[in-house]
Amino acid sequence: MPLSVVKDEAGRPVTIRDTSSQDRPVEPVRGAAGRIRWIAAVLGLGLIVAVASTLWQRWSGAERSVARERLRVAQVAAGEFVRDISVQGSIVAAVSPTVYAPADGTVTLLAEAGNTVERGQEIARLDSPELASRLRQEQATLESLEVGLERLQIDGRKRLLSARQAADLAGVEIKAAERELERARAGRERDVISQQDYDKASDDLESATLRYRHAMQDAELVEDEVAFELKTRELERDRQQLMVTELQRQVEALSIRSPVAGVIGNLSVEQKAAVSANQPLFTVVDLTAFEAELRVPEVYADDLGPGMGVSLRYGGETFDGELRAVSPEVANNEVIVRVRFLDGAPTGLRQNQRVSATILLERKPDTLFVQRGPFLDSGNGRVVYVVDGDVAVRRQVRIGSVSINAVEILEGVSAGEALVISSTDAFRAAQTVRLTD
């Protein structure tokens, strides 16, 4: 191998081996094949430059840069959108009537709080001297009316008998006048009596007929009058009987009985306390029928209605329920609703135990939706960031219904697009954001 001689800084010769032994002649490329290779190389280089330029423009055009690992991304899906809400509540007795004092008086409690009672069992007694006195007074009035009615019945029979007697006598007088007129007619034919006597006998018959007719009419009027007076007195008696019956019911109600089988709840009065009418005494809790009482935020009040499906979670299990009633008033920015168990209350329930529930508000088929996340608050429900490779682009959208886990999107995105669902506060409203690894 040839050597090249050079000198160092001190002027001494230094031998360096060159590359002349490695060189070999290369024939130049000629013809169509060579031109195709050069064209392909030029096109490939141009494509690389174009892609690099595009990437550089996108990266250089991004206003901010955020680490991808700090973001949550979810795809827009199409299908049935289920709108529901998650709320908390407690188990309550579906039947827990409150027992009230039926009248003024002194109460004697026959059961204590926590005692088990049967339906119809006497649990308290009320002493009301005023009510007992009123009952005795009305009973005496009823007896007086009954005696007066019997006296009126006797008097009416006497008057009716007298009227009928007068009518019968008038009938006898008619028969006597008819016989007298017959004798007068026979005597007149023989010229035994005068015309004057014959006319008198005829007038007597006519007078007797009139008296009989009037007597019969008078007897009918007396009968109607007696019937009317008896009816009036019977109505007075019946009215008094109703009053006595009502007072008897009130007196019997002084013996307070349990309306349901269950357990005595909280007592509202003390033993031998003086109470007024309609004052609450205690509650009886029916432990065989339970419901869930849920507290729903006021914003969902207009969406609630009886019959909605509810999923109740208690003791690690899920039970199907149905919305039974919605409170008409709002308290502490919440609406109270009652939910009944569809397949019967599970065993082991206790009043006031905690329960969580999901209320199904609506179902929408053929809907675009995405997983719910903090991006709703960051963009006020009007802006999302669509992920395209390493860049997130800001886009205007219109949000529909919002459920526990999903958000309905009415317009602005398409199915399959990826959205940033985590908070976008770090983007600072940038139009494009570069996502770094």
Phi and psi in degrees as a GROMACS rama.xvg file:
@    title "Ramachandran Plot"
@    xaxis  label "Phi"
@    yaxis  label "Psi"
@TYPE xy
-64.7299  149.54  PRO-2
-115.017  145.011  LEU-3
-105.816  137.418  SER-4
-107.419  125.198  VAL-5
-130.539  166.52  VAL-6
-111.729  148.913  LYS-7
-87.4177  -168.507  ASP-8
-67.7091  -26.8057  GLU-9
-86.3947  -5.59327  ALA-10
95.3571  4.49453  GLY-11
-84.2968  142.998  ARG-12
-71.7663  139.753  PRO-13
-126.112  130.169  VAL-14
-93.8425  129.112  THR-15
-127.139  129.092  ILE-16
-78.7239  129.9  ARG-17
-95.3771  -175.964  ASP-18
-107.049  20.5624  THR-19
-66.5792  -29.4082  SER-20
-70.8344  -20.4206  SER-21
-89.0416  -14.8955  GLN-22
-76.984  143.375  ASP-23
-142.989  150.872  ARG-24
-73.01  142.815  PRO-25
-119.368  130.855  VAL-26
-76.2083  135.565  GLU-27
-66.8945  143.489  PRO-28
-75.4143  131.181  VAL-29
-132.789  156.913  ARG-30
91.678  -171.972  GLY-31
-67.2185  -36.4903  ALA-32
-60.8604  -39.4725  ALA-33
-66.7241  -40.3203  GLY-34
-64.5171  -38.7155  ARG-35
-63.2076  -40.1224  ILE-36
-63.9603  -41.0279  ARG-37
-67.2348  -37.9795  TRP-38
-66.0707  -43.3099  ILE-39
-61.7911  -41.4058  ALA-40
-63.0159  -41.5638  ALA-41
-65.0054  -43.0846  VAL-42
-63.9139  -43.6764  LEU-43
-60.534  -42.9007  GLY-44
-62.9499  -38.558  LEU-45
-66.346  -39.5279  GLY-46
-63.469  -42.013  LEU-47
-62.8609  -41.2792  ILE-48
-65.2702  -39.0482  VAL-49
-65.7412  -46.0518  ALA-50
-62.5446  -44.0502  VAL-51
-63.1247  -37.7781  ALA-52
-66.0382  -41.3464  SER-53
-63.0618  -47.324  THR-54
-61.0378  -40.4537  LEU-55
-65.5271  -39.1608  TRP-56
-65.1718  -42.6324  GLN-57
-65.1003  -44.9912  ARG-58
-68.0534  -42.4216  TRP-59
-71.7473  -24.9037  SER-60
-82.5058  -16.0969  GLY-61
-64.5539  135.797  ALA-62
-82.1556  -29.6141  GLU-63
-140.154  167.482  ARG-64
-131.507  128.543  SER-65
-132.767  141.167  VAL-66
-68.4634  133.275  ALA-67
-63.3687  -34.0443  ARG-68
-66.6524  -16.3345  GLU-69
-84.5603  -6.22069  ARG-70
-111.399  153.577  LEU-71
-112.404  130.649  ARG-72
-122.621  138.125  VAL-73
-139.338  150.208  ALA-74
-89.1002  147.987  GLN-75
-75.7066  126.743  VAL-76
-111.38  157.429  ALA-77
-120.555  137.342  ALA-78
157.97  -153.319  GLY-79
-82.4163  126.021  GLU-80
-99.7394  125.414  PHE-81
-108.086  119.048  VAL-82
-98.9456  120.859  ARG-83
-145.247  167.761  ASP-84
-134.282  149.164  ILE-85
-107.256  127.803  SER-86
-134.643  169.049  VAL-87
-116.431  158.749  GLN-88
-168.233  -160.4  GLY-89
-147.704  161.119  SER-90
-83.7204  130.971  ILE-91
-131.699  159.033  VAL-92
-74.7649  130.05  ALA-93
-68.499  -30.4099  ALA-94
-123.753  110.45  VAL-95
-145.412  70.418  SER-96
-67.4858  147.152  PRO-97
-97.3616  132.495  THR-98
-94.4349  131.284  VAL-99
-114.279  156.571  TYR-100
-71.9472  126.58  ALA-101
-75.5868  -17.5787  PRO-102
-159.592  174.801  ALA-103
-72.8965  141.47  ASP-104
164.447  -164.901  GLY-105
-111.055  128.854  THR-106
-96.3847  139.938  VAL-107
-119.202  113.209  THR-108
-82.1602  129.494  LEU-109
-105.509  0.763412  LEU-110
-145.561  153.673  ALA-111
-110.319  166.76  GLU-112
-62.0566  132.612  ALA-113
95.9262  -12.2564  GLY-114
-72.3002  142.603  ASN-115
-86.8074  131.529  THR-116
-128.724  157.501  VAL-117
-100.929  161.49  GLU-118
-64.9943  128.65  ARG-119
86.9307  -2.44564  GLY-120
-74.0649  137.193  GLN-121
-71.2746  123.023  GLU-122
-118.267  -10.4943  ILE-123
-161.903  159.114  ALA-124
-136.761  138.053  ARG-125
-115.159  129.812  LEU-126
-100.03  115.274  ASP-127
-128.996  91.0198  SER-128
-59.743  -35.6712  PRO-129
-63.236  -43.9937  GLU-130
-66.8326  -39.4721  LEU-131
-64.9936  -37.9351  ALA-132
-66.6832  -42.329  SER-133
-60.4831  -39.565  ARG-134
-62.7149  -44.2758  LEU-135
-64.109  -40.2747  ARG-136
-63.1034  -45.0291  GLN-137
-68.6759  -32.8639  GLU-138
-65.1568  -40.0033  GLN-139
-64.0061  -41.3139  ALA-140
-62.401  -38.5997  THR-141
-63.6073  -43.2556  LEU-142
-63.3541  -39.1078  GLU-143
-63.2426  -41.8872  SER-144
-65.9265  -37.5689  LEU-145
-65.3456  -40.1685  GLU-146
-65.4958  -43.6286  VAL-147
-61.9624  -37.2822  GLY-148
-64.8824  -41.8878  LEU-149
-64.5806  -41.073  GLU-150
-63.1005  -40.7756  ARG-151
-66.0222  -35.2239  LEU-152
-64.1748  -41.7869  GLN-153
-65.3545  -46.6685  ILE-154
-61.9437  -38.1978  ASP-155
-66.3834  -39.0059  GLY-156
-64.6545  -38.7929  ARG-157
-63.3001  -45.6545  LYS-158
-64.9099  -40.5369  ARG-159
-66.421  -36.8931  LEU-160
-65.415  -41.5564  LEU-161
-63.1846  -41.8635  SER-162
-66.0357  -41.4182  ALA-163
-66.846  -34.0493  ARG-164
-64.4818  -42.5229  GLN-165
-63.6384  -37.8729  ALA-166
-66.8539  -39.1154  ALA-167
-65.5648  -42.587  ASP-168
-61.9653  -39.2554  LEU-169
-63.452  -33.5661  ALA-170
-67.3822  -37.6141  GLY-171
-65.9836  -40.8753  VAL-172
-62.026  -34.594  GLU-173
-62.7553  -44.4613  ILE-174
-63.0603  -40.8486  LYS-175
-65.3107  -41.2282  ALA-176
-66.7007  -35.341  ALA-177
-65.8682  -40.8744  GLU-178
-66.454  -40.3811  ARG-179
-64.7096  -37.919  GLU-180
-68.9683  -34.6977  LEU-181
-65.2437  -41.61  GLU-182
-66.7446  -38.2929  ARG-183
-66.1777  -35.7184  ALA-184
-66.2362  -41.7327  ARG-185
-66.7046  -40.6074  ALA-186
-68.2847  -33.7163  GLY-187
-68.5772  -36.5007  ARG-188
-64.631  -30.1922  GLU-189
-94.4251  3.46322  ARG-190
60.6467  33.0532  ASP-191
-83.0355  -36.34  VAL-192
-116.246  163.835  ILE-193
-85.041  167.251  SER-194
-63.4685  -32.2297  GLN-195
-64.1161  -43.5309  GLN-196
-66.5327  -35.7777  ASP-197
-66.0339  -42.52  TYR-198
-63.9401  -36.5597  ASP-199
-64.3029  -41.3655  LYS-200
-64.8678  -36.4887  ALA-201
-67.4629  -40.0865  SER-202
-66.0276  -38.1647  ASP-203
-61.5763  -38.4856  ASP-204
-65.7443  -41.0042  LEU-205
-66.2163  -38.5196  GLU-206
-64.2855  -41.7511  SER-207
-64.4226  -37.5275  ALA-208
-64.5965  -42.7956  THR-209
-63.0778  -43.516  LEU-210
-62.7528  -36.4724  ARG-211
-67.6558  -42.6952  TYR-212
-62.6207  -45.1216  ARG-213
-65.0751  -36.2741  HIS-214
-65.5952  -39.2496  ALA-215
-66.1597  -42.2713  MET-216
-64.7483  -39.0121  GLN-217
-63.8945  -38.0827  ASP-218
-65.0256  -39.0502  ALA-219
-66.3039  -41.012  GLU-220
-63.8526  -41.5335  LEU-221
-61.8051  -41.3174  VAL-222
-62.3629  -43.675  GLU-223
-65.1324  -40.2123  ASP-224
-64.281  -43.2518  GLU-225
-63.8783  -42.1736  VAL-226
-63.2116  -40.4709  ALA-227
-64.1804  -45.2185  PHE-228
-63.934  -40.2519  GLU-229
-64.9881  -40.8449  LEU-230
-62.5263  -42.058  LYS-231
-62.0312  -45.1957  THR-232
-68.1075  -33.3707  ARG-233
-67.4798  -38.0179  GLU-234
-64.2052  -40.4738  LEU-235
-62.5864  -41.4605  GLU-236
-64.6309  -42.3848  ARG-237
-65.7035  -39.0003  ASP-238
-61.819  -43.3194  ARG-239
-66.6014  -33.3702  GLN-240
-65.374  -39.6671  GLN-241
-63.2559  -39.8975  LEU-242
-63.834  -42.6857  MET-243
-65.5266  -40.794  VAL-244
-61.7729  -42.2015  THR-245
-64.3664  -41.6135  GLU-246
-65.7237  -37.3008  LEU-247
-63.2623  -39.646  GLN-248
-62.4643  -42.1937  ARG-249
-65.3969  -37.577  GLN-250
-67.0092  -40.7207  VAL-251
-65.8137  -31.967  GLU-252
-69.7528  -13.646  ALA-253
-64.2161  -20.6928  LEU-254
-88.9761  98.095  SER-255
-81.9391  125.921  ILE-256
-119.442  155.1  ARG-257
-71.4694  128.545  SER-258
-74.8178  -21.8354  PRO-259
-140.159  165.182  VAL-260
-84.6963  128.66  ALA-261
177.297  -143.697  GLY-262
-125.923  139.297  VAL-263
-66.713  127.278  ILE-264
-87.2086  -147.355  GLY-265
-69.5747  134.181  ASN-266
-82.553  138.625  LEU-267
-102.373  -8.28987  SER-268
-135.156  164.307  VAL-269
-96.2417  164.298  GLU-270
-61.8609  134.235  GLN-271
63.0836  27.0932  LYS-272
-82.6048  147.945  ALA-273
-83.1493  125.399  ALA-274
-122.939  159.677  VAL-275
-105.526  166.479  SER-276
-61.6002  139.582  ALA-277
68.6147  17.6576  ASN-278
-82.8584  131.418  GLN-279
-64.8819  137.535  PRO-280
-104.959  -50.9284  LEU-281
-169.498  173.027  PHE-282
-115.5  152.316  THR-283
-117.42  120.857  VAL-284
-98.4942  122.212  VAL-285
-85.4408  109.159  ASP-286
-82.5705  1.76022  LEU-287
-93.5186  -7.76357  THR-288
-134.357  114.478  ALA-289
-119.543  152.556  PHE-290
-136.819  166.8  GLU-291
-103.735  129.831  ALA-292
-105.069  114.413  GLU-293
-109.512  149.256  LEU-294
-110.093  112.578  ARG-295
-107.372  135.328  VAL-296
-56.749  147.546  PRO-297
-59.5479  -29.481  GLU-298
-64.182  -21.1896  VAL-299
-98.5151  6.28029  TYR-300
-60.4786  -41.1567  ALA-301
-70.8391  -17.8465  ASP-302
-89.5807  -10.301  ASP-303
-86.3215  147.718  LEU-304
-163.05  148.282  GLY-305
-57.4723  142.629  PRO-306
98.2015  -8.533  GLY-307
-67.9427  146.476  MET-308
-75.9305  142.38  GLY-309
-136.356  135.628  VAL-310
-105.741  116.214  SER-311
-101.685  133.773  LEU-312
-116.122  119.745  ARG-313
-148.404  131.23  TYR-314
61.5372  32.1547  GLY-315
79.2964  4.01496  GLY-316
-120.695  161.309  GLU-317
-116.801  134.629  THR-318
-127.605  143.784  PHE-319
-82.037  138.287  ASP-320
-138.588  175.579  GLY-321
-140.669  134.146  GLU-322
-66.6248  118.965  LEU-323
-98.3125  -40.0014  ARG-324
-151.419  149.514  ALA-325
-123.563  129.278  VAL-326
-64.6171  137.391  SER-327
-78.1736  -4.21642  PRO-328
-122.381  159.312  GLU-329
-110.638  130.099  VAL-330
-131.223  126.996  ALA-331
55.7532  40.5713  ASN-332
61.9657  26.5344  ASN-333
-134.742  153.012  GLU-334
-115.978  131.083  VAL-335
-90.0532  129.906  ILE-336
-125.835  153.531  VAL-337
-112.09  134.423  ARG-338
-124.652  130.785  VAL-339
-103.288  150.001  ARG-340
-77.4684  129.158  PHE-341
-70.3972  -39.1973  LEU-342
-103.256  25.9165  ASP-343
87.4294  148.594  GLY-344
-67.7172  138.179  ALA-345
-67.1889  157.286  PRO-346
-73.3558  154.073  THR-347
85.3391  6.08116  GLY-348
-70.8415  147.297  LEU-349
-131.7  146.634  ARG-350
-63.5991  142.176  GLN-351
72.4161  9.99382  ASN-352
-70.6936  147.171  GLN-353
-75.2117  146.382  ARG-354
-150.159  143.172  VAL-355
-110.785  153.641  SER-356
-149.01  155.409  ALA-357
-121.171  121.368  THR-358
-99.6683  122.673  ILE-359
-82.7449  112.603  LEU-360
-87.3227  -42.045  LEU-361
-165.617  162.046  GLU-362
-125.291  134.932  ARG-363
-127.546  115.937  LYS-364
-79.1609  159.19  PRO-365
52.0036  59.0431  ASP-366
-126.859  144.811  THR-367
-87.7044  133.686  LEU-368
-153.032  161.163  PHE-369
-138.808  159.406  VAL-370
-59.7217  139.377  GLN-371
-72.9097  144.742  ARG-372
-162.536  -179.823  GLY-373
-66.1328  -9.90976  PRO-374
-61.3988  -23.3876  PHE-375
-60.3204  -44.4285  LEU-376
-74.0118  -35.8998  ASP-377
-66.6101  -40.9501  SER-378
-100.554  8.81031  GLY-379
56.0449  27.0511  ASN-380
73.2913  13.3224  GLY-381
-123.06  -13.7645  ARG-382
-132.371  137.66  VAL-383
-133.779  165.652  VAL-384
-116.206  120.005  TYR-385
-93.8958  126.456  VAL-386
-85.7529  124.496  VAL-387
-129.733  93.586  ASP-388
70.5184  -118.746  GLY-389
-100.785  15.3299  ASP-390
-130.789  138.964  VAL-391
-109.592  125.339  ALA-392
-109.283  132.741  VAL-393
-71.904  137.336  ARG-394
-145.964  142.006  ARG-395
-80.478  135.458  GLN-396
-136.879  168.692  VAL-397
-123.774  118.864  ARG-398
-90.3164  140.877  ILE-399
-102.286  -126.151  GLY-400
-74.7494  153.418  SER-401
-124.71  127.529  VAL-402
-112.007  -169.025  SER-403
-65.1318  -44.8285  ILE-404
-113.315  -8.93944  ASN-405
-139.459  161.75  ALA-406
-129.704  126.836  VAL-407
-78.937  134.38  GLU-408
-116.1  117.154  ILE-409
-82.0319  -37.1945  LEU-410
-161.338  156.204  GLU-411
117.547  -22.7054  GLY-412
-137.163  169.166  VAL-413
-122.788  160.248  SER-414
-62.6384  137.675  ALA-415
95.6887  -17.9481  GLY-416
-71.7339  148.373  GLU-417
-98.3421  132.389  ALA-418
-120.144  148.155  LEU-419
-79.8845  114.812  VAL-420
-102.18  -6.81573  ILE-421
-81.3027  178.759  SER-422
-62.7727  135.857  SER-423
-109.036  21.5979  THR-424
-61.7975  -32.8401  ASP-425
-69.5596  -16.1223  ALA-426
-74.6273  -19.7515  PHE-427
56.0457  38.9952  ARG-428
60.6281  24.946  ALA-429
-67.8431  148.672  ALA-430
-73.4533  -39.9193  GLN-431
-132.075  143.601  THR-432
-131.514  129.258  VAL-433
-83.1246  130.228  ARG-434
-100.012  117.894  LEU-435
-106.491  153.84  THR-436
